[in-house]
Amino acid sequence: MNRIHTFTAKTKMAEIITDYSLLTIIDRLNIKLGFGEASIDEICRRHNLSTDLFLMICRVYAIDGFSPEIGNLTNSDIPKLIGYLQRTHKYWIESFFPNLHTNIHTMLESCDERSAKILNKFYDDYDEEVQKHLDYEENTVFPYITSLVSGDKNDRFRIKDFEKNHSNIEEKLHDLKNIVIKYLPESASQQSRINVLNEIFKIENDLNKHSVIENKILIPLVSKYE
Amino acid sequence: MSGKIKITIIEPSEIVSTGLKRIIESYGSFSVAKTFCTIQEYCEMPNGNPDIIIINPMLVIDNGCSEPKSLLQTNDSTAVVAINYGPYDEDAFRDYDGYISIFNTREQIEKRLSTALKNTSDKETDDNSNELSVREREILTAVAKGKTNKEIADEFNLSIHTVISHRKNISHKLGINSIAGLTIYAVMNKLLDVDDF
């Protein structure tokens, strides 16, 4: 049973690390392990991170359907939040997607030519889409927000534009998962299919929660300061 | 994925929709994903197939339509429930999967929502609708070839509403939403030749 509902600033930091995703959050926020008996509040203060923001991100990950409200957050939380999102992107780009690509490639080697050809194209297109999605955030959205926080008003872009253009990169991955489970011919190697599915299961939740953080925390917080 | 039952509310009164959302979320097993004031707003937003749509029936009538399901373009697995303000005639909600009244208690509302959901999922299993119908295969092939809803409607002599509703059902059955994914299905099942794209 996840006790995160009852966690407060006074809870020991060590108690919050109950699963893989919460461990990932700590790492993405650059919080080093070895908390001893320190409370969440103490560790956050040491890292110059607001406890409210930290608990909010943990709750998004730990509680399905949790809808965060930005309440006490201020613009001083924005740089930390951007840093968190950027480290997530970095992990996807440098580690997750290359891994998935290798696994898909291995799986397709055992497939008939027809399936291999179309799935290869599907994945290449998807890869390009993800790259575009992340490039847009890294090169347009985040720099805009960073300059806004440092007091630079820019009329050419508004966070609303991001909200409108925020495409969904989960959909095709979800489709790919079902294709591998349901429709890829039996001749494709079972182990390589399982490897691909394991990778997708690992990232699905991360992608979903990441969009919640962008849509429900980042966008409202930034629009408050525009 | 969230294990909660996802609900969308389409209701012009903020007092009613906020109150309803609060009551529904107090049950724990339901979550209100989105609220809209009008059907137009709802149709403009991608809404990720809610399990239940609660809608004010006056909105359906104002749209000059008596069939809430075709108006909302829902797939078979979404239950559409009316929220009623006044005295009512049960017959008025024949085209809905259930109805609640603003005078219902918390418990009654929960019970009616659960019943509507159960009826809908029973109906779906009864249909034994997991295989694509001939018409659905035709439409899927056209979608995979890159045709627009309008072109498909003209080709098969259907309304655009019907085409959209077929597409929702296809995606629901296959678990594939993107056109690229549907194309893969079409090629793998030889509805389309691999050189066609």
Boltz contact constraints between the chains, C-beta under 6 A:
constraints:
  - contact:
      token1: [A, 64]
      token2: [B, 2]
      max_distance: 6.0
  - contact:
      token1: [A, 65]
      token2: [B, 2]
      max_distance: 6.0
  - contact:
      token1: [A, 65]
      token2: [B, 4]
      max_distance: 6.0
  - contact:
      token1: [A, 65]
      token2: [B, 31]
      max_distance: 6.0
  - contact:
      token1: [A, 114]
      token2: [B, 194]
      max_distance: 6.0
  - contact:
      token1: [A, 115]
      token2: [B, 188]
      max_distance: 6.0
  - contact:
      token1: [A, 118]
      token2: [B, 184]
      max_distance: 6.0
  - contact:
      token1: [A, 118]
      token2: [B, 187]
      max_distance: 6.0
  - contact:
      token1: [A, 122]
      token2: [B, 180]
      max_distance: 6.0
  - contact:
      token1: [A, 122]
      token2: [B, 184]
      max_distance: 6.0
  - contact:
      token1: [A, 171]
      token2: [B, 177]
      max_distance: 6.0
  - contact:
      token1: [A, 171]
      token2: [B, 178]
      max_distance: 6.0
  - contact:
      token1: [A, 172]
      token2: [B, 178]
      max_distance: 6.0
  - contact:
      token1: [A, 175]
      token2: [B, 176]
      max_distance: 6.0
  - contact:
      token1: [A, 175]
      token2: [B, 178]
      max_distance: 6.0
  - contact:
      token1: [A, 175]
      token2: [B, 181]
      max_distance: 6.0
  - contact:
      token1: [A, 178]
      token2: [B, 175]
      max_distance: 6.0
  - contact:
      token1: [A, 178]
      token2: [B, 176]
      max_distance: 6.0
  - contact:
      token1: [A, 179]
      token2: [B, 184]
      max_distance: 6.0
  - contact:
      token1: [A, 183]
      token2: [B, 185]
      max_distance: 6.0
  - contact:
      token1: [A, 183]
      token2: [B, 188]
      max_distance: 6.0
